[in-house]
Amino acid sequence: MVEKVLKAAVIGTGAISKEHLSFLAKSNLAHLVGVCDLSLASAKYAAQKFGADALYTDYHQMLEEAKPDVIHILTPPQSHKPIATDCLKAGIHVICEKPITLSYDDFKDLWSTAQAHNVYLIEDHNYRYNTPILAIEKLIKDDVLGEVQDVEVRMSLAIRDGGLYADENLPNPGHKLPAGIIHDFITHLSYLALRFMPEVEEVKAAWRNLGGGNLFKYDDLDAFLMAGSVHGRIRFSSYTKPDCFEVIVRGSKGYAQTDLYQPYLRCVIPRKGGKQLSPLINHFVNGWDLMNDSVRNFRRKIMQQTPYEGLHRLLEITYQSLIDGKEPPITFEDMARTSRLIEALLAQENQI
């Protein structure tokens, strides 16, 4: 039996496109029929490097000529809604980079369009599928951590220290988002927190521009979430070192911790040695695991592997679901909860 292959195309050939295109170039579930970018040079480079059938600078032309089954929208967030609307109305499944829209109402509009044309709309929640996050989910499912009581997602990223976001002469499009550059990361922080929490009932958020100036709207966020008896915290800092992307889930029996930039898994739980020996056994087990993770992370550096390992896993599952006629792994409720939380974080009445 021949496996069905979906025709795929990409709009936008910026930095994140490398991760999407590398998957499409190697996958036996997809065939890359086109890449599109306003820059002809960028489109030509991506098409040649990843083996696309054709290149375009007008996505309308690509939709008409290449007739893809799936479109990856990798353009700046402000352009997502109009581009996605055109693709959905053409009967094409849409995989869209985060944030999928800049408001919950816009997301609902897109979802209604997808439903009306019998296609799927999928936001990239790639870190959900990184190995340490899947491992924490299994610990919860197996009742190793007990009932979840506290969730913290923390990102430290030196966005002010030169580079992509700090160029005064060529400001990044992210500066025009509702939360400025932090908005470019808030989707990841939000869906990871929500992965381990029930419906959030109360939000308090402190947004600050600690470095001053007019370029950055905010460079620091400290937010507190309440969901019944479960506490949550979302933290973004431009100043603490080193860069990190930490997730800590604490339960009634123990806790698990990871850093998605330097992957490891620390699990502190009751051990077979009993209450008195459990701390020592936890130190030994976690120390041994940390040494092994250090070797793996060194190898990752040498091989220039990125923290996007979960993206390929997510795309693999998504394409297989589309081929099988099943709902993709990122559901309406996943995206809706994330969008609502981001709106709550930005709402004036919830700000400290």
C-alpha positions in Angstrom: 0.0 0.0 0.0 1.4 3.4 -1.0 1.4 6.0 1.8 -0.5 9.2 1.0 1.6 12.3 0.6 0.3 15.8 1.2 1.4 18.7 -1.0 2.9 21.3 1.3 3.9 24.9 0.8 5.5 27.6 3.0 4.8 31.3 3.2 7.7 33.2 4.8 11.4 32.1 4.7 12.7 33.8 7.8 14.7 32.2 10.6 12.0 29.7 11.8 11.4 28.5 8.3 14.5 26.4 8.4 12.9 24.1 11.0 9.7 23.7 9.0 11.5 23.3 5.7 14.0 20.8 7.0 11.0 18.6 8.2 9.2 18.9 4.8 12.4 18.1 2.9 12.9 14.8 4.7 9.3 13.7 5.5 7.7 10.8 3.6 4.3 12.4 4.5 4.8 15.7 2.6 6.0 16.9 -0.7 7.2 20.6 -0.8 5.5 22.1 -3.9 6.3 25.7 -3.2 8.0 28.4 -1.1 7.0 32.0 -1.0 8.6 35.2 0.3 8.4 38.9 -0.7 12.2 38.6 -1.1 13.0 36.8 -4.3 16.5 36.1 -3.1 15.2 34.5 0.1 12.6 32.4 -1.8 15.2 31.3 -4.3 17.6 30.2 -1.5 15.0 28.3 0.4 13.7 26.6 -2.7 17.1 25.5 -3.8 18.3 24.4 -0.3 15.2 22.4 0.6 14.2 21.1 -2.8 10.9 22.9 -3.5 9.2 22.4 -6.8 8.7 26.2 -7.3 9.3 29.6 -5.7 7.0 32.6 -5.5 6.9 36.1 -4.3 3.0 36.2 -4.4 1.3 33.7 -2.2 -2.0 34.0 -4.2 -0.2 32.8 -7.3 1.3 29.9 -5.3 -2.1 28.8 -4.0 -3.5 28.9 -7.6 -0.6 27.2 -9.3 0.9 24.8 -6.7 -2.5 23.9 -5.2 -1.1 22.7 -1.8 -3.0 20.6 0.7 -1.2 22.2 3.6 0.2 25.7 4.1 2.8 26.7 6.7 2.4 30.4 7.5 5.7 31.7 8.9 5.3 35.4 8.4 5.2 38.2 11.1 2.1 37.8 13.4 0.4 40.9 12.1 0.0 39.3 8.7 -1.3 35.9 9.9 -5.0 36.6 9.9 -5.4 37.9 6.3 -3.0 35.2 4.9 -4.6 32.4 6.8 -8.1 33.5 5.8 -7.2 33.3 2.1 -5.6 29.9 2.6 -8.6 28.5 4.6 -11.1 29.8 2.0 -9.1 28.0 -0.7 -9.7 24.8 1.2 -6.2 24.4 2.5 -5.1 23.2 6.0 -3.1 25.9 7.8 -0.2 25.4 10.2 0.6 28.8 11.6 3.5 30.1 13.7 2.7 31.7 17.0 0.9 33.9 17.9 -1.7 32.7 15.4 -3.6 36.0 15.9 -3.3 39.1 18.1 -6.8 38.7 19.7 -9.1 36.0 20.8 -11.9 37.4 18.6 -9.6 37.2 15.5 -8.8 33.6 16.4 -12.5 32.7 16.6 -13.0 34.3 13.2 -10.2 32.2 11.7 -11.6 29.0 13.4 -15.1 29.7 12.0 -13.6 30.1 8.5 -11.7 26.8 8.8 -14.9 25.1 10.0 -16.9 26.6 7.1 -14.4 25.2 4.6 -13.9 21.8 6.3 -10.2 22.3 6.9 -8.0 22.5 10.0 -6.3 25.4 11.6 -3.2 24.6 13.7 -1.0 26.9 15.8 2.6 25.9 16.4 2.8 24.7 20.0 6.1 22.9 19.4 7.6 22.9 22.9 4.7 20.7 24.1 6.4 17.9 22.1 10.0 18.3 23.4 11.2 15.2 25.1 11.4 16.6 28.7 7.8 18.0 28.5 6.5 14.6 27.3 8.4 13.0 30.2 6.8 15.3 32.8 3.3 14.6 31.3 4.0 10.9 31.7 5.1 11.4 35.4 1.7 13.1 36.0 -0.3 10.5 34.1 1.5 7.7 36.1 0.8 9.6 39.4 4.5 9.9 40.2 4.2 13.5 41.1 0.7 13.3 42.7 -1.8 16.1 42.2 -0.4 19.1 40.4 -0.2 22.1 42.8 2.2 24.5 41.3 3.4 25.3 37.7 6.2 27.7 36.8 7.4 28.6 33.3 10.3 30.9 33.2 12.3 32.3 30.2 15.4 34.4 30.5 16.6 35.8 27.2 19.0 38.7 26.6 16.8 40.5 24.0 18.4 43.8 24.8 22.0 42.7 24.3 22.3 43.5 20.6 21.2 41.1 17.8 17.8 40.5 16.2 15.7 42.5 18.6 17.9 45.5 19.7 18.6 47.1 16.3 17.4 50.8 16.5 17.9 51.3 12.8 16.0 48.3 11.6 13.4 47.5 14.4 12.1 44.0 14.5 8.3 43.6 13.6 7.8 42.1 17.0 8.1 45.6 18.6 4.7 46.5 17.1 3.0 43.6 18.8 0.6 44.3 21.8 3.2 43.2 24.3 6.2 44.1 22.2 9.0 41.6 21.7 7.8 39.5 24.7 4.6 38.9 22.7 6.8 36.8 20.3 7.4 34.4 23.2 4.2 34.6 25.4 2.4 31.9 23.4 5.0 29.3 24.3 5.0 30.3 28.0 1.2 30.3 28.1 0.5 26.9 26.4 3.1 25.2 28.5 1.6 26.6 31.8 -1.9 25.6 30.6 -0.7 22.1 29.7 -0.4 21.3 33.4 -3.3 23.5 34.8 -7.1 23.5 34.7 -9.0 26.5 33.5 -7.4 29.7 34.8 -9.7 31.8 37.0 -7.6 34.7 38.0 -4.6 36.5 36.4 -2.3 39.2 37.8 0.5 40.5 35.5 3.3 43.0 36.0 4.7 44.2 32.7 7.7 46.5 32.8 10.3 48.2 30.7 13.2 48.1 33.1 15.8 49.2 30.5 13.8 52.3 29.4 13.9 53.9 26.0 11.4 53.8 23.2 12.4 50.7 21.3 11.2 48.1 23.8 7.6 48.3 25.0 8.3 45.7 27.8 11.4 43.7 28.7 10.2 42.0 31.9 7.0 40.1 32.8 6.0 38.5 36.1 2.5 36.9 36.0 0.6 34.9 38.6 -2.2 32.5 37.6 -4.9 30.9 39.8 -6.8 27.8 38.7 -8.7 26.4 41.7 -6.1 25.2 44.1 -3.4 25.2 41.4 -0.9 28.1 41.3 0.9 29.2 38.2 3.6 31.6 37.4 4.9 32.9 34.0 8.1 34.8 34.1 10.1 36.6 31.3 13.4 38.4 32.1 15.9 40.2 29.8 18.4 40.5 32.6 18.9 37.3 34.5 21.7 35.0 33.3 22.2 32.6 31.6 19.5 32.3 29.0 17.1 29.6 30.1 13.6 28.2 29.4 12.6 26.4 32.6 9.5 24.5 33.4 8.8 23.3 36.9 5.8 21.2 37.9 5.2 20.6 41.6 2.8 18.0 42.8 1.6 16.6 46.2 4.2 13.8 46.0 7.2 15.5 44.3 8.3 17.8 41.5 9.9 17.7 38.0 12.1 20.4 36.5 13.7 21.0 33.1 15.4 23.6 30.9 14.4 23.3 27.3 17.4 25.3 26.1 19.8 22.8 27.9 17.6 19.7 28.1 17.6 17.7 31.3 15.0 16.2 33.6 15.3 16.5 37.4 12.7 14.5 39.3 12.5 14.7 43.1 10.0 12.1 44.4 9.7 9.5 47.2 12.1 6.7 46.6 12.1 3.1 47.7 14.6 3.8 50.4 11.9 5.6 52.5 11.5 9.1 53.8 15.0 9.3 55.3 17.0 7.9 52.3 14.8 9.5 49.6 16.8 12.8 49.5 20.1 10.9 49.1 18.7 8.6 46.5 17.2 11.6 44.6 20.6 13.3 44.7 22.3 10.2 43.3 19.8 9.5 40.6 19.4 13.1 39.4 23.2 13.6 39.6 23.8 10.5 37.4 21.1 11.7 34.9 22.5 15.2 34.8 25.9 13.9 33.9 24.4 11.9 31.0 22.3 14.9 29.9 25.5 17.0 29.9 27.2 14.7 27.5 24.1 14.6 25.3 23.9 18.4 25.4 27.6 18.7 24.4 26.9 16.5 21.5 23.9 18.6 20.5 26.1 21.7 20.5 28.7 20.0 18.3 25.9 18.9 15.9 24.3 22.3 16.0 21.0 20.9 17.1 18.4 23.4 18.3 15.7 23.3 21.0 13.1 22.8 18.2 13.2 19.0 18.4 9.5 19.0 19.4 8.5 20.8 16.2 9.4 17.9 14.0 7.6 15.5 16.3 4.5 17.8 16.2 4.6 18.1 12.4 4.9 14.4 12.0 1.9 13.7 14.2 -0.1 16.6 12.5 0.6 15.4 8.9 -0.3 11.8 9.9 -3.5 13.0 11.5 -4.5 15.0 8.3 -3.7 12.0 6.1 -5.8 9.7 8.4 -8.7 12.2 8.6 -8.3 12.6 12.3 -8.2 15.8 14.5 -4.7 17.2 14.7 -2.9 17.1 18.1 -3.3 20.9 18.7 -7.0 21.3 19.2 -9.4 24.2 19.2 -9.5 24.2 23.0 -5.7 24.2 23.2 -5.5 27.3 21.0 -8.5 29.0 22.5 -7.3 28.6 26.1 -3.9 30.0 25.1 -5.4 33.0 23.3 -7.7 33.8 26.2 -4.8 33.6 28.7 -2.7 36.0 26.6 -5.6 38.4 26.5 -6.0 38.2 30.2 -2.3 38.8 30.8 -2.6 42.0 28.7 -5.9 43.2 30.1 -5.5 46.5 31.9 -7.7 45.3 34.8 -5.3 42.4 35.5 -2.1 44.4 35.5 -0.3 45.1 38.7 
